Amino acid sequence: MRAFRHLFGHRPELQTQPTDSLEQVVLAAPVAQFLLRQAQLRSETRSGLLFGRLQQGTLTLTLATAARWPGLTSDPFHVERAYLLGASDAVGFAFGGQVDWWGLWITGADGQAGPTRRVLRWYERAVRRGLIDDRTVLVVAGFQDGLLSTRTLTGGPGVDPLDLPTSWE
């Protein structure tokens, strides 16, 4: 449903929005394992979609996927609209409507967590593309001192990014 709103706006009969605000993020074990594998590949900047559920200010991310069909483009911020909508519908159906699209993940070609400067550039690109706002997140994953590190940002146009506390299950 959130992907539909992102791509096409609100359907008239569905004007309500969740009232919970994003306060913290929890990465379910399958998401953390997926991000670890993506950071280990170290061949190109990779990105994808994040799905989860928001309850009482905690966004639990339960699934991570690619953002587009393989080989379509090397632009990590290109999200294929049909792919997003189809993946969102499939995930919503598989999880009984309890899980929805919540943003993007990205990892650098070098697999490293990267300097703040690079992370902020990625955030700004995602905001310009309309992929990140105060109701979605960008999870940046990479290695730091040999361990997987993540940083979760939310925000929007003209707003400094907000770093959300992030933990793993």
N, C-alpha and C positions, 0 to 999 in steps of 0.2 A: 504494500500500500504506500509506504514512504517513497519508493522508487517511482510509482505512478505520480504522486504529488510533485516529486522533484522534476520529472520530465514534462508533465502536462498541467500542473496546477491542481487545485482542489476540485473534486467533483462536488457539485452543488449539494448533494445529499450527505456529504461527508465533511462538514466544516469543523468538526472537533479536532483538537490537537492534544496529545498527551501533555499533562500539566507538570510532570516530573522534570526537574532540571538535571542536566548532566553534572554530577559531582565527582564521580570516580569511575574507573573502568577496570573490569576484571577480564583477563584473557583466559578462556577455558583452555584446558590442556591441548585439545586438537588444534586450536588456533596458534598457541605458542609453538607447537611442534611444526606446524605448517610454515610459520615465519622463520623458524630456525633453518628448515630445509631451503627456503628461498634465499636467505642470507648466505648459506653455504655455497650456492651455485656460482656466484661471483663472475658472471659473464656479461651481464647488462643490468641496468636499473630495471627492477621489476615492481609491479604494483598489482593491486586487485581490490576486490570488494570485501566488505566486512558485514556480517549479519549477526544480530543478537537481539537482546531484550532489555528494556529499561524498566527497572522497578525501584521505587523509592530512592532515586538519584544515582543508583548504580547501574551502569551499562555493562552487561555481561555479554561479551562477544563469543559466540559459540561456533561460528563457521567463517572461514576465509576462502576466497576463490580467486581466480584470475579476473581481470576486468574486461576482457575482450577475447575474441577467438584467437587462438595461437597464430602468430605470424602476420596479423592484420596490420600492425604498426609498431614502431619502436618507441613511440611517445608514451611515457608512463602515465600521463594524465589524460590519455584518450580513453574514455569509457564508452563503449559501443552501446547505444541506447537500447537496441533490441536485446542485447545480451543482458544488460542490467535488468530490464523489465522481465525477461524470461527467467533469469536466475532468481529474482525476487519473488516471482509468482511460484516457482518450483519450491523454493525454500519455505515460503509461507505455507504452501500446501503440505509439505513434508512435516512441518512442525505445528500443524494445526492452527496456523494463524498467530502463533505465539512469538515467532521470530521474524524480524524484518531487517531491511537494509539500513546500516548506520554509518557508512562512510568507506574510507579507503585505507589500505596499507601500502607502504612503499619501502623498498630496501635498495641501497646503492649498488652499483656494479662491483665495487670493491668489497662488498659485504660488511663494511665497517659502519658503526653508528654514525660517524661523520661529524664534522664541526657544526656548531650552532648555525653558522652562516648558511650552510647547505640546507639544513632542515628548514630554516626560515624561507629560503627561496622556494623549496617544495611547497610549503604552506601557502605562500603567496600565489603560486601557480594554481594550486588547487582551489583557492578562493576565487581567483580570476575566472576560472572555468565553471564556477558555480557548484563545485563538488563538496565544498566544506562551508558550513555556517555554524551558528550557535546550537544547532540540533544534530550535527554530524561530526565525525572525528576523522583525523588523519593519524594513523599509527605508523611511526617511523621505526623500523627494526634494523638492527645490525650488531656486529660484534664490537665490544669494547673490552680491552684487556682479556681477550679470549672467551668472554661470556656474552651470550645474547642479551642485548639491551633494547628496551623499547621506550619510546617517548610518544605520548598521546596529546595531540593538539586539537582545540576547537576554537571557533571564533567566527569571523566573517569579514566582509568588505569594510575597510576603514577601522578595523578593530585589531589591536595587538592580540596575538595568539594566547590562549589560555592553556597552560600545561595542566593536564588532569592527572591526579595520582593514578597510577596503574599497577595492578598486581596480577599474579598468575595463580590459577587453581592448581 
